[in-house]
Amino acid sequence: MQSDYAWPTLCFAALAVLSIAADWRNHRRRDADRERGRIAWVPWSLIAVLSLLLAAVFAAWWLRGE
């Protein structure tokens, strides 16, 4: 039987991976974007940290079997 916490855990883990990749891409393009006057409006590092924390919480609930 699959737990109700499996899908949220996997989704938050996937969101963490995608936000880390987006932050890496943003870091590489920061100088070029700054020259054009563009700024980043998505705090990718904050999203990565929050999604990793939520994935850990849901994984703990999933493993505990509530």
Phi and psi restraints in degrees (range 20) as a CNS / XPLOR table:
assign (resid 1 and name C) (resid 2 and name N)
       (resid 2 and name CA) (resid 2 and name C) 1.0 -86.9 20.0 2
assign (resid 2 and name N) (resid 2 and name CA)
       (resid 2 and name C) (resid 3 and name N) 1.0 138.8 20.0 2
assign (resid 2 and name C) (resid 3 and name N)
       (resid 3 and name CA) (resid 3 and name C) 1.0 -74.8 20.0 2
assign (resid 3 and name N) (resid 3 and name CA)
       (resid 3 and name C) (resid 4 and name N) 1.0 157.1 20.0 2
assign (resid 3 and name C) (resid 4 and name N)
       (resid 4 and name CA) (resid 4 and name C) 1.0 -72.7 20.0 2
assign (resid 4 and name N) (resid 4 and name CA)
       (resid 4 and name C) (resid 5 and name N) 1.0 -12.7 20.0 2
assign (resid 4 and name C) (resid 5 and name N)
       (resid 5 and name CA) (resid 5 and name C) 1.0 -97.3 20.0 2
assign (resid 5 and name N) (resid 5 and name CA)
       (resid 5 and name C) (resid 6 and name N) 1.0 -0.7 20.0 2
assign (resid 5 and name C) (resid 6 and name N)
       (resid 6 and name CA) (resid 6 and name C) 1.0 -67.7 20.0 2
assign (resid 6 and name N) (resid 6 and name CA)
       (resid 6 and name C) (resid 7 and name N) 1.0 -49.8 20.0 2
assign (resid 6 and name C) (resid 7 and name N)
       (resid 7 and name CA) (resid 7 and name C) 1.0 -65.6 20.0 2
assign (resid 7 and name N) (resid 7 and name CA)
       (resid 7 and name C) (resid 8 and name N) 1.0 -44.5 20.0 2
assign (resid 7 and name C) (resid 8 and name N)
       (resid 8 and name CA) (resid 8 and name C) 1.0 -61.8 20.0 2
assign (resid 8 and name N) (resid 8 and name CA)
       (resid 8 and name C) (resid 9 and name N) 1.0 -36.6 20.0 2
assign (resid 8 and name C) (resid 9 and name N)
       (resid 9 and name CA) (resid 9 and name C) 1.0 -62.1 20.0 2
assign (resid 9 and name N) (resid 9 and name CA)
       (resid 9 and name C) (resid 10 and name N) 1.0 -47.3 20.0 2
assign (resid 9 and name C) (resid 10 and name N)
       (resid 10 and name CA) (resid 10 and name C) 1.0 -67.1 20.0 2
assign (resid 10 and name N) (resid 10 and name CA)
       (resid 10 and name C) (resid 11 and name N) 1.0 -36.5 20.0 2
assign (resid 10 and name C) (resid 11 and name N)
       (resid 11 and name CA) (resid 11 and name C) 1.0 -67.6 20.0 2
assign (resid 11 and name N) (resid 11 and name CA)
       (resid 11 and name C) (resid 12 and name N) 1.0 -43.0 20.0 2
assign (resid 11 and name C) (resid 12 and name N)
       (resid 12 and name CA) (resid 12 and name C) 1.0 -67.7 20.0 2
assign (resid 12 and name N) (resid 12 and name CA)
       (resid 12 and name C) (resid 13 and name N) 1.0 -34.9 20.0 2
assign (resid 12 and name C) (resid 13 and name N)
       (resid 13 and name CA) (resid 13 and name C) 1.0 -66.3 20.0 2
assign (resid 13 and name N) (resid 13 and name CA)
       (resid 13 and name C) (resid 14 and name N) 1.0 -41.3 20.0 2
assign (resid 13 and name C) (resid 14 and name N)
       (resid 14 and name CA) (resid 14 and name C) 1.0 -65.5 20.0 2
assign (resid 14 and name N) (resid 14 and name CA)
       (resid 14 and name C) (resid 15 and name N) 1.0 -39.9 20.0 2
assign (resid 14 and name C) (resid 15 and name N)
       (resid 15 and name CA) (resid 15 and name C) 1.0 -63.0 20.0 2
assign (resid 15 and name N) (resid 15 and name CA)
       (resid 15 and name C) (resid 16 and name N) 1.0 -37.4 20.0 2
assign (resid 15 and name C) (resid 16 and name N)
       (resid 16 and name CA) (resid 16 and name C) 1.0 -64.4 20.0 2
assign (resid 16 and name N) (resid 16 and name CA)
       (resid 16 and name C) (resid 17 and name N) 1.0 -44.1 20.0 2
assign (resid 16 and name C) (resid 17 and name N)
       (resid 17 and name CA) (resid 17 and name C) 1.0 -63.8 20.0 2
assign (resid 17 and name N) (resid 17 and name CA)
       (resid 17 and name C) (resid 18 and name N) 1.0 -43.5 20.0 2
assign (resid 17 and name C) (resid 18 and name N)
       (resid 18 and name CA) (resid 18 and name C) 1.0 -66.7 20.0 2
assign (resid 18 and name N) (resid 18 and name CA)
       (resid 18 and name C) (resid 19 and name N) 1.0 -38.0 20.0 2
assign (resid 18 and name C) (resid 19 and name N)
       (resid 19 and name CA) (resid 19 and name C) 1.0 -71.5 20.0 2
assign (resid 19 and name N) (resid 19 and name CA)
       (resid 19 and name C) (resid 20 and name N) 1.0 -32.7 20.0 2
assign (resid 19 and name C) (resid 20 and name N)
       (resid 20 and name CA) (resid 20 and name C) 1.0 -66.7 20.0 2
assign (resid 20 and name N) (resid 20 and name CA)
       (resid 20 and name C) (resid 21 and name N) 1.0 -40.2 20.0 2
assign (resid 20 and name C) (resid 21 and name N)
       (resid 21 and name CA) (resid 21 and name C) 1.0 -65.4 20.0 2
assign (resid 21 and name N) (resid 21 and name CA)
       (resid 21 and name C) (resid 22 and name N) 1.0 -39.9 20.0 2
assign (resid 21 and name C) (resid 22 and name N)
       (resid 22 and name CA) (resid 22 and name C) 1.0 -67.1 20.0 2
assign (resid 22 and name N) (resid 22 and name CA)
       (resid 22 and name C) (resid 23 and name N) 1.0 -38.0 20.0 2
assign (resid 22 and name C) (resid 23 and name N)
       (resid 23 and name CA) (resid 23 and name C) 1.0 -66.3 20.0 2
assign (resid 23 and name N) (resid 23 and name CA)
       (resid 23 and name C) (resid 24 and name N) 1.0 -39.1 20.0 2
assign (resid 23 and name C) (resid 24 and name N)
       (resid 24 and name CA) (resid 24 and name C) 1.0 -63.0 20.0 2
assign (resid 24 and name N) (resid 24 and name CA)
       (resid 24 and name C) (resid 25 and name N) 1.0 -44.1 20.0 2
assign (resid 24 and name C) (resid 25 and name N)
       (resid 25 and name CA) (resid 25 and name C) 1.0 -65.0 20.0 2
assign (resid 25 and name N) (resid 25 and name CA)
       (resid 25 and name C) (resid 26 and name N) 1.0 -41.5 20.0 2
assign (resid 25 and name C) (resid 26 and name N)
       (resid 26 and name CA) (resid 26 and name C) 1.0 -65.0 20.0 2
assign (resid 26 and name N) (resid 26 and name CA)
       (resid 26 and name C) (resid 27 and name N) 1.0 -37.3 20.0 2
assign (resid 26 and name C) (resid 27 and name N)
       (resid 27 and name CA) (resid 27 and name C) 1.0 -64.8 20.0 2
assign (resid 27 and name N) (resid 27 and name CA)
       (resid 27 and name C) (resid 28 and name N) 1.0 -37.3 20.0 2
assign (resid 27 and name C) (resid 28 and name N)
       (resid 28 and name CA) (resid 28 and name C) 1.0 -71.2 20.0 2
assign (resid 28 and name N) (resid 28 and name CA)
       (resid 28 and name C) (resid 29 and name N) 1.0 -30.8 20.0 2
assign (resid 28 and name C) (resid 29 and name N)
       (resid 29 and name CA) (resid 29 and name C) 1.0 -98.0 20.0 2
assign (resid 29 and name N) (resid 29 and name CA)
       (resid 29 and name C) (resid 30 and name N) 1.0 2.5 20.0 2
assign (resid 29 and name C) (resid 30 and name N)
       (resid 30 and name CA) (resid 30 and name C) 1.0 -58.5 20.0 2
assign (resid 30 and name N) (resid 30 and name CA)
       (resid 30 and name C) (resid 31 and name N) 1.0 -43.5 20.0 2
assign (resid 30 and name C) (resid 31 and name N)
       (resid 31 and name CA) (resid 31 and name C) 1.0 -66.9 20.0 2
assign (resid 31 and name N) (resid 31 and name CA)
       (resid 31 and name C) (resid 32 and name N) 1.0 -42.4 20.0 2
assign (resid 31 and name C) (resid 32 and name N)
       (resid 32 and name CA) (resid 32 and name C) 1.0 -66.2 20.0 2
assign (resid 32 and name N) (resid 32 and name CA)
       (resid 32 and name C) (resid 33 and name N) 1.0 -39.1 20.0 2
assign (resid 32 and name C) (resid 33 and name N)
       (resid 33 and name CA) (resid 33 and name C) 1.0 -69.2 20.0 2
assign (resid 33 and name N) (resid 33 and name CA)
       (resid 33 and name C) (resid 34 and name N) 1.0 -36.1 20.0 2
assign (resid 33 and name C) (resid 34 and name N)
       (resid 34 and name CA) (resid 34 and name C) 1.0 -66.3 20.0 2
assign (resid 34 and name N) (resid 34 and name CA)
       (resid 34 and name C) (resid 35 and name N) 1.0 -36.0 20.0 2
assign (resid 34 and name C) (resid 35 and name N)
       (resid 35 and name CA) (resid 35 and name C) 1.0 -66.2 20.0 2
assign (resid 35 and name N) (resid 35 and name CA)
       (resid 35 and name C) (resid 36 and name N) 1.0 -32.4 20.0 2
assign (resid 35 and name C) (resid 36 and name N)
       (resid 36 and name CA) (resid 36 and name C) 1.0 -86.4 20.0 2
assign (resid 36 and name N) (resid 36 and name CA)
       (resid 36 and name C) (resid 37 and name N) 1.0 -4.5 20.0 2
assign (resid 36 and name C) (resid 37 and name N)
       (resid 37 and name CA) (resid 37 and name C) 1.0 87.4 20.0 2
assign (resid 37 and name N) (resid 37 and name CA)
       (resid 37 and name C) (resid 38 and name N) 1.0 12.7 20.0 2
assign (resid 37 and name C) (resid 38 and name N)
       (resid 38 and name CA) (resid 38 and name C) 1.0 -96.1 20.0 2
assign (resid 38 and name N) (resid 38 and name CA)
       (resid 38 and name C) (resid 39 and name N) 1.0 145.9 20.0 2
assign (resid 38 and name C) (resid 39 and name N)
       (resid 39 and name CA) (resid 39 and name C) 1.0 -124.9 20.0 2
assign (resid 39 and name N) (resid 39 and name CA)
       (resid 39 and name C) (resid 40 and name N) 1.0 154.9 20.0 2
assign (resid 39 and name C) (resid 40 and name N)
       (resid 40 and name CA) (resid 40 and name C) 1.0 -81.8 20.0 2
assign (resid 40 and name N) (resid 40 and name CA)
       (resid 40 and name C) (resid 41 and name N) 1.0 132.3 20.0 2
assign (resid 40 and name C) (resid 41 and name N)
       (resid 41 and name CA) (resid 41 and name C) 1.0 -109.3 20.0 2
assign (resid 41 and name N) (resid 41 and name CA)
       (resid 41 and name C) (resid 42 and name N) 1.0 -1.7 20.0 2
assign (resid 41 and name C) (resid 42 and name N)
       (resid 42 and name CA) (resid 42 and name C) 1.0 -109.1 20.0 2
assign (resid 42 and name N) (resid 42 and name CA)
       (resid 42 and name C) (resid 43 and name N) 1.0 120.0 20.0 2
assign (resid 42 and name C) (resid 43 and name N)
       (resid 43 and name CA) (resid 43 and name C) 1.0 -80.2 20.0 2
assign (resid 43 and name N) (resid 43 and name CA)
       (resid 43 and name C) (resid 44 and name N) 1.0 84.1 20.0 2
assign (resid 43 and name C) (resid 44 and name N)
       (resid 44 and name CA) (resid 44 and name C) 1.0 -63.0 20.0 2
assign (resid 44 and name N) (resid 44 and name CA)
       (resid 44 and name C) (resid 45 and name N) 1.0 -35.1 20.0 2
assign (resid 44 and name C) (resid 45 and name N)
       (resid 45 and name CA) (resid 45 and name C) 1.0 -67.3 20.0 2
assign (resid 45 and name N) (resid 45 and name CA)
       (resid 45 and name C) (resid 46 and name N) 1.0 -37.4 20.0 2
assign (resid 45 and name C) (resid 46 and name N)
       (resid 46 and name CA) (resid 46 and name C) 1.0 -65.6 20.0 2
assign (resid 46 and name N) (resid 46 and name CA)
       (resid 46 and name C) (resid 47 and name N) 1.0 -42.3 20.0 2
assign (resid 46 and name C) (resid 47 and name N)
       (resid 47 and name CA) (resid 47 and name C) 1.0 -63.7 20.0 2
assign (resid 47 and name N) (resid 47 and name CA)
       (resid 47 and name C) (resid 48 and name N) 1.0 -39.2 20.0 2
assign (resid 47 and name C) (resid 48 and name N)
       (resid 48 and name CA) (resid 48 and name C) 1.0 -63.7 20.0 2
assign (resid 48 and name N) (resid 48 and name CA)
       (resid 48 and name C) (resid 49 and name N) 1.0 -45.0 20.0 2
assign (resid 48 and name C) (resid 49 and name N)
       (resid 49 and name CA) (resid 49 and name C) 1.0 -65.3 20.0 2
assign (resid 49 and name N) (resid 49 and name CA)
       (resid 49 and name C) (resid 50 and name N) 1.0 -46.5 20.0 2
assign (resid 49 and name C) (resid 50 and name N)
       (resid 50 and name CA) (resid 50 and name C) 1.0 -63.7 20.0 2
assign (resid 50 and name N) (resid 50 and name CA)
       (resid 50 and name C) (resid 51 and name N) 1.0 -40.6 20.0 2
assign (resid 50 and name C) (resid 51 and name N)
       (resid 51 and name CA) (resid 51 and name C) 1.0 -70.4 20.0 2
assign (resid 51 and name N) (resid 51 and name CA)
       (resid 51 and name C) (resid 52 and name N) 1.0 -33.7 20.0 2
assign (resid 51 and name C) (resid 52 and name N)
       (resid 52 and name CA) (resid 52 and name C) 1.0 -66.7 20.0 2
assign (resid 52 and name N) (resid 52 and name CA)
       (resid 52 and name C) (resid 53 and name N) 1.0 -40.3 20.0 2
assign (resid 52 and name C) (resid 53 and name N)
       (resid 53 and name CA) (resid 53 and name C) 1.0 -63.9 20.0 2
assign (resid 53 and name N) (resid 53 and name CA)
       (resid 53 and name C) (resid 54 and name N) 1.0 -45.2 20.0 2
assign (resid 53 and name C) (resid 54 and name N)
       (resid 54 and name CA) (resid 54 and name C) 1.0 -66.5 20.0 2
assign (resid 54 and name N) (resid 54 and name CA)
       (resid 54 and name C) (resid 55 and name N) 1.0 -36.7 20.0 2
assign (resid 54 and name C) (resid 55 and name N)
       (resid 55 and name CA) (resid 55 and name C) 1.0 -63.7 20.0 2
assign (resid 55 and name N) (resid 55 and name CA)
       (resid 55 and name C) (resid 56 and name N) 1.0 -38.9 20.0 2
assign (resid 55 and name C) (resid 56 and name N)
       (resid 56 and name CA) (resid 56 and name C) 1.0 -66.3 20.0 2
assign (resid 56 and name N) (resid 56 and name CA)
       (resid 56 and name C) (resid 57 and name N) 1.0 -40.5 20.0 2
assign (resid 56 and name C) (resid 57 and name N)
       (resid 57 and name CA) (resid 57 and name C) 1.0 -64.2 20.0 2
assign (resid 57 and name N) (resid 57 and name CA)
       (resid 57 and name C) (resid 58 and name N) 1.0 -47.9 20.0 2
assign (resid 57 and name C) (resid 58 and name N)
       (resid 58 and name CA) (resid 58 and name C) 1.0 -67.1 20.0 2
assign (resid 58 and name N) (resid 58 and name CA)
       (resid 58 and name C) (resid 59 and name N) 1.0 -34.0 20.0 2
assign (resid 58 and name C) (resid 59 and name N)
       (resid 59 and name CA) (resid 59 and name C) 1.0 -66.3 20.0 2
assign (resid 59 and name N) (resid 59 and name CA)
       (resid 59 and name C) (resid 60 and name N) 1.0 -38.0 20.0 2
assign (resid 59 and name C) (resid 60 and name N)
       (resid 60 and name CA) (resid 60 and name C) 1.0 -64.8 20.0 2
assign (resid 60 and name N) (resid 60 and name CA)
       (resid 60 and name C) (resid 61 and name N) 1.0 -43.2 20.0 2
assign (resid 60 and name C) (resid 61 and name N)
       (resid 61 and name CA) (resid 61 and name C) 1.0 -64.2 20.0 2
assign (resid 61 and name N) (resid 61 and name CA)
       (resid 61 and name C) (resid 62 and name N) 1.0 -38.4 20.0 2
assign (resid 61 and name C) (resid 62 and name N)
       (resid 62 and name CA) (resid 62 and name C) 1.0 -65.2 20.0 2
assign (resid 62 and name N) (resid 62 and name CA)
       (resid 62 and name C) (resid 63 and name N) 1.0 -45.0 20.0 2
assign (resid 62 and name C) (resid 63 and name N)
       (resid 63 and name CA) (resid 63 and name C) 1.0 -71.7 20.0 2
assign (resid 63 and name N) (resid 63 and name CA)
       (resid 63 and name C) (resid 64 and name N) 1.0 -30.2 20.0 2
assign (resid 63 and name C) (resid 64 and name N)
       (resid 64 and name CA) (resid 64 and name C) 1.0 -73.7 20.0 2
assign (resid 64 and name N) (resid 64 and name CA)
       (resid 64 and name C) (resid 65 and name N) 1.0 -25.9 20.0 2
assign (resid 64 and name C) (resid 65 and name N)
       (resid 65 and name CA) (resid 65 and name C) 1.0 84.7 20.0 2
assign (resid 65 and name N) (resid 65 and name CA)
       (resid 65 and name C) (resid 66 and name N) 1.0 31.1 20.0 2
